[in-house]
Amino acid sequence: MPKDGKPDDPRSARGASGRGSSASSGRGGSGSRPAGARAGAAKGGRTRPTANVVSPQRPWGLIAAAIAVVVFAGAVLTYAVLKVREADANEIQAVDEIGGVDVFEYSAGQDHVTTSVDYSESPPVGGPHDGAWADCTGTVYDVDIRHENAVHGLEHGAVWITYDPDAVSEGDLDTLRELVDGVPYRMMSPYAGLDSPISIQAWNHQLRVDSADDPRLAEFADFLTQRSENTPEPGASCQNDAFLSAPLLAGEPSDETGGMPTDAPSTPTDGSAETSGAPATEGTTEDTTGSAPTGTTAP
């Protein structure tokens, strides 16, 4: 009992006990926060957001497309190289590789005449010819042109395709035109009395075929057009605008060539001997009969 003799108040004891217990429990655990308090702080506190890491994506579509382009380009280049090699392997190296070509031996030189010529070959492939040449700048004639002028074109390195108009179709003519039209040093014309459907000529060479689809036509034309070792006058002009605008016909007299370009030998003004093989010059050119000057000359 207490000294004053009063019994202890049970409520005071309980209260003290409660406060002590509360204080004790509050101080317990080395000052640690209750689990609930820690959870609450974690839940309501400010936290760092989780980083959203995105892996870089490779452009596989573009890579595949680039590879496809490279492969395709390589295939095209390989194909082109193979085609070039194939063309080189098939290229004609000598006229005797073209079957059926007849070869003649007309000498080079300016053998100009003013008369009609009775040629041994028909169509002719060389020999005497007119001082003016037929236009052979890839020219397609629809008339039988004067043979003496055509032969002069051959002397300048032209290839001349002739055909029997009664023996070839319009489709055949289209095929022949493709070989000639617009191609320098080539010409084409119908030819009366031709003994084969088609005949192609160069100086000293001739090939007769039955069809415009015969591959030898292109081989002949490609090999012999302006071929230096076969051309008596390589590099000489094939342009004759006057002949082109008004073609002379087979059998017409040579005096109709007046005013056309010519490389006939010139006659000196002092009356000395004719200069054989010398190109004529403007204003001094005369034919072999001493007719009036024929105009500007080409080499």
C-alpha positions as CSV (number, residue, x, y, z in Angstrom):
1,M,0.0,0.0,0.0
2,P,1.1,3.6,-0.4
3,K,2.3,5.6,2.4
4,D,-0.8,7.7,2.6
5,G,-2.8,4.5,3.1
6,K,-4.9,4.9,0.0
7,P,-5.2,1.9,-2.2
8,D,-3.8,2.2,-5.8
9,D,-6.3,3.4,-8.4
10,P,-6.7,0.5,-10.8
11,R,-7.4,2.9,-13.7
12,S,-4.2,4.8,-13.0
13,A,-2.3,1.6,-13.1
14,R,-4.0,0.6,-16.3
15,G,-3.4,4.0,-17.8
16,A,0.2,4.0,-16.8
17,S,0.6,0.5,-18.0
18,G,-1.0,1.5,-21.3
19,R,1.1,4.6,-21.7
20,G,4.2,2.7,-20.9
21,S,3.2,0.0,-23.2
22,S,2.5,2.5,-25.9
23,A,5.8,4.3,-25.3
24,S,7.6,1.1,-25.1
25,S,6.1,-0.2,-28.3
26,G,6.8,3.2,-29.9
27,R,10.4,3.1,-29.0
28,G,10.8,-0.6,-29.7
29,G,12.5,-2.0,-32.8
30,S,15.4,0.4,-32.6
31,G,13.2,3.2,-33.8
32,S,12.0,1.4,-37.0
33,R,8.8,2.5,-38.7
34,P,5.9,0.2,-38.5
35,A,5.5,-2.0,-41.6
36,G,2.3,-0.1,-42.4
37,A,4.0,3.2,-42.3
38,R,6.8,2.0,-44.6
39,A,4.3,0.6,-47.0
40,G,2.3,3.8,-47.0
41,A,5.4,5.9,-47.6
42,A,6.4,3.6,-50.4
43,K,3.0,3.8,-52.0
44,G,2.4,7.5,-51.7
45,G,6.0,8.6,-52.2
46,R,7.6,10.0,-55.4
47,T,9.3,7.2,-57.4
48,R,11.5,7.3,-60.6
49,P,9.6,6.0,-63.7
50,T,10.9,2.8,-65.4
51,A,12.9,3.6,-68.5
52,N,11.3,2.5,-71.8
53,V,14.3,1.1,-73.7
54,V,13.5,0.5,-77.5
55,S,15.9,-1.7,-79.4
56,P,17.0,-0.1,-82.8
57,Q,15.3,-1.7,-85.8
58,R,17.4,-2.6,-88.9
59,P,15.9,-1.6,-92.3
60,W,15.9,-5.2,-93.6
61,G,13.5,-4.3,-96.5
62,L,15.9,-1.6,-97.8
63,I,18.9,-3.9,-97.4
64,A,17.1,-6.7,-99.3
65,A,16.1,-4.3,-102.1
66,A,19.6,-2.9,-102.4
67,I,21.0,-6.5,-102.7
68,A,18.4,-7.3,-105.3
69,V,19.4,-4.3,-107.4
70,V,23.1,-5.2,-107.2
71,V,22.4,-8.8,-108.2
72,F,20.2,-7.6,-111.1
73,A,22.8,-5.1,-112.3
74,G,25.5,-7.8,-112.2
75,A,23.3,-10.1,-114.2
76,V,22.6,-7.5,-116.9
77,L,26.3,-6.6,-117.1
78,T,27.3,-10.2,-117.5
79,Y,24.6,-10.7,-120.2
80,A,25.9,-7.7,-122.1
81,V,29.5,-8.9,-121.9
82,L,28.5,-12.3,-123.2
83,K,26.5,-10.8,-126.0
84,V,29.5,-8.6,-127.0
85,R,31.8,-11.6,-127.0
86,E,29.3,-13.6,-129.0
87,A,29.0,-10.8,-131.6
88,D,32.8,-10.5,-131.8
89,A,33.1,-14.3,-132.3
90,N,30.5,-14.2,-135.1
91,E,31.9,-11.1,-136.8
92,I,33.0,-11.6,-140.4
93,Q,36.8,-11.4,-140.7
94,A,37.1,-12.0,-144.5
95,V,34.7,-11.9,-147.4
96,D,35.2,-15.6,-148.2
97,E,33.4,-16.3,-144.9
98,I,30.2,-15.1,-146.6
99,G,29.1,-18.0,-148.8
100,G,28.3,-17.3,-152.5
101,V,30.1,-14.0,-153.0
102,D,31.6,-13.6,-156.5
103,V,34.9,-11.6,-156.6
104,F,36.1,-9.6,-159.6
105,E,39.3,-7.7,-160.4
106,Y,38.5,-4.2,-161.7
107,S,41.5,-1.9,-161.2
108,A,41.2,1.2,-159.1
109,G,41.4,4.6,-160.7
110,Q,39.2,7.3,-162.3
111,D,38.1,5.7,-165.6
112,H,35.4,8.3,-166.4
113,V,33.3,8.2,-169.6
114,T,30.4,10.1,-171.0
115,T,28.9,7.3,-172.9
116,S,26.8,4.3,-171.8
117,V,28.8,1.3,-170.8
118,D,28.1,-2.3,-171.8
119,Y,29.1,-3.9,-168.5
120,S,30.1,-7.6,-168.2
121,E,28.2,-8.0,-165.0
122,S,24.5,-7.1,-164.5
123,P,24.3,-5.3,-162.1
124,P,27.8,-4.0,-162.7
125,V,30.5,-4.1,-159.9
126,G,33.2,-2.0,-161.3
127,G,34.8,-0.6,-164.5
128,P,34.3,2.7,-166.4
129,H,31.7,5.0,-165.0
130,D,30.3,8.5,-165.2
131,G,32.1,11.4,-163.6
132,A,29.1,12.1,-161.3
133,W,28.1,9.6,-158.7
134,A,24.7,8.5,-157.7
135,D,23.7,9.8,-154.2
136,C,24.5,7.0,-151.8
137,T,23.8,8.5,-148.4
138,G,21.5,5.7,-147.3
139,T,19.3,6.4,-150.4
140,V,16.3,4.3,-151.3
141,Y,15.4,4.8,-155.0
142,D,12.1,3.7,-156.5
143,V,13.5,3.9,-160.1
144,D,16.2,1.9,-162.0
145,I,19.0,4.5,-161.6
146,R,21.6,5.1,-164.3
147,H,24.2,2.3,-163.9
148,E,27.2,4.4,-164.8
149,N,26.5,6.7,-161.9
150,A,25.8,3.9,-159.5
151,V,29.2,2.3,-160.3
152,H,30.9,5.6,-159.4
153,G,29.2,5.3,-156.0
154,L,30.7,1.8,-155.6
155,E,34.1,3.4,-156.3
156,H,33.6,5.7,-153.3
157,G,32.9,2.7,-151.0
158,A,29.1,2.3,-151.3
159,V,27.1,-0.9,-151.2
160,W,24.3,-1.1,-153.7
161,I,21.3,-3.3,-153.3
162,T,19.2,-4.1,-156.4
163,Y,16.1,-6.1,-156.7
164,D,13.6,-7.4,-159.2
165,P,10.3,-5.6,-158.4
166,D,8.3,-8.5,-159.8
167,A,10.0,-11.0,-157.6
168,V,9.9,-9.4,-154.1
169,S,7.1,-8.6,-151.8
170,E,6.4,-5.4,-150.0
171,G,7.5,-7.1,-146.8
172,D,10.8,-8.0,-148.6
173,L,11.3,-4.4,-149.6
174,D,10.8,-3.2,-146.0
175,T,13.5,-5.6,-144.9
176,L,15.9,-4.3,-147.6
177,R,15.1,-0.7,-146.7
178,E,16.1,-1.4,-143.1
179,L,19.6,-2.2,-144.4
180,V,19.9,0.9,-146.4
181,D,17.6,3.8,-145.4
182,G,19.7,6.5,-143.7
183,V,22.9,4.4,-143.6
184,P,25.9,6.3,-145.1
185,Y,27.4,4.8,-148.2
186,R,24.5,2.6,-149.0
187,M,21.8,2.8,-151.8
188,M,19.0,0.7,-153.1
189,S,17.1,0.6,-156.4
190,P,15.0,-1.7,-158.6
191,Y,16.9,-3.2,-161.5
192,A,15.3,-4.2,-164.8
193,G,16.2,-7.7,-166.1
194,L,17.8,-8.9,-162.9
195,D,18.2,-12.7,-163.0
196,S,17.7,-13.2,-159.2
197,P,15.2,-11.7,-156.8
198,I,18.0,-9.7,-155.0
199,S,21.6,-8.8,-155.8
200,I,23.9,-6.8,-153.6
201,Q,27.1,-5.1,-154.9
202,A,30.3,-3.5,-153.7
203,W,33.3,-2.6,-155.8
204,N,34.6,-6.0,-157.2
205,H,32.1,-8.0,-155.1
206,Q,28.6,-9.3,-155.7
207,L,26.1,-11.6,-154.0
208,R,22.8,-12.9,-155.3
209,V,20.1,-14.2,-153.0
210,D,16.5,-15.4,-153.2
211,S,15.1,-13.9,-150.0
212,A,15.4,-10.6,-148.2
213,D,15.7,-12.6,-145.0
214,D,19.0,-14.1,-146.1
215,P,21.5,-13.2,-143.3
216,R,24.3,-12.9,-145.9
217,L,22.8,-9.6,-147.1
218,A,23.6,-7.9,-143.7
219,E,26.9,-9.7,-143.5
220,F,27.9,-8.4,-147.0
221,A,26.7,-4.9,-146.3
222,D,28.3,-4.6,-142.9
223,F,31.7,-6.0,-144.0
224,L,32.1,-4.2,-147.3
225,T,30.5,-0.7,-146.7
226,Q,33.4,1.7,-146.9
227,R,36.0,-1.0,-146.3
228,S,39.3,0.7,-147.1
229,E,41.1,-2.3,-148.6
230,N,38.2,-2.8,-151.0
231,T,37.4,0.9,-151.8
232,P,39.3,2.6,-154.6
233,E,38.5,6.0,-153.1
234,P,37.9,5.7,-149.4
235,G,36.5,8.8,-147.8
236,A,35.2,10.3,-151.0
237,S,31.8,11.9,-150.8
238,C,28.6,9.9,-151.5
239,Q,26.4,13.0,-151.4
240,N,24.9,14.3,-154.7
241,D,21.8,16.4,-154.0
242,A,21.1,17.0,-157.6
243,F,21.0,13.3,-158.4
244,L,18.9,12.7,-155.4
245,S,16.3,15.2,-156.3
246,A,16.1,14.1,-160.0
247,P,17.7,10.6,-160.3
248,L,19.0,9.8,-163.8
249,L,17.5,6.6,-165.2
250,A,19.2,3.6,-166.8
251,G,20.0,4.3,-170.4
252,E,19.8,8.1,-170.1
253,P,22.6,10.1,-171.8
254,S,25.4,11.5,-169.6
255,D,24.9,15.1,-170.7
256,E,22.1,15.2,-168.2
257,T,24.7,15.1,-165.4
258,G,25.7,18.7,-166.2
259,G,25.8,20.7,-162.9
260,M,26.3,17.7,-160.7
261,P,29.4,17.3,-158.5
262,T,32.1,15.2,-160.2
263,D,35.6,14.1,-159.6
264,A,36.4,13.6,-163.3
265,P,40.0,14.5,-164.4
266,S,40.4,18.2,-165.1
267,T,41.6,19.6,-168.4
268,P,44.3,22.3,-167.9
269,T,43.6,25.7,-169.5
270,D,46.9,25.7,-171.4
271,G,45.8,22.7,-173.5
272,S,48.4,20.3,-172.1
273,A,47.7,16.6,-171.6
274,E,44.8,15.6,-169.3
275,T,45.8,15.0,-165.8
276,S,44.7,11.4,-165.2
277,G,43.4,10.6,-161.7
278,A,43.6,14.2,-160.4
279,P,40.5,15.5,-158.7
280,A,38.8,18.4,-160.4
281,T,38.4,21.8,-158.9
282,E,35.5,24.2,-158.9
283,G,35.1,26.1,-162.2
284,T,37.7,24.1,-164.1
285,T,36.1,20.7,-164.4
286,E,35.3,19.3,-167.9
287,D,34.3,15.9,-169.0
288,T,36.3,13.9,-171.5
289,T,34.6,15.4,-174.5
290,G,35.4,19.0,-173.5
291,S,31.9,19.9,-172.6
292,A,31.0,22.9,-170.3
293,P,32.2,22.8,-166.7
294,T,30.1,20.6,-164.4
295,G,30.4,22.4,-161.1
296,T,31.9,21.8,-157.7
297,T,33.8,18.6,-157.2
298,A,34.2,16.2,-154.3
299,P,37.4,14.3,-153.4
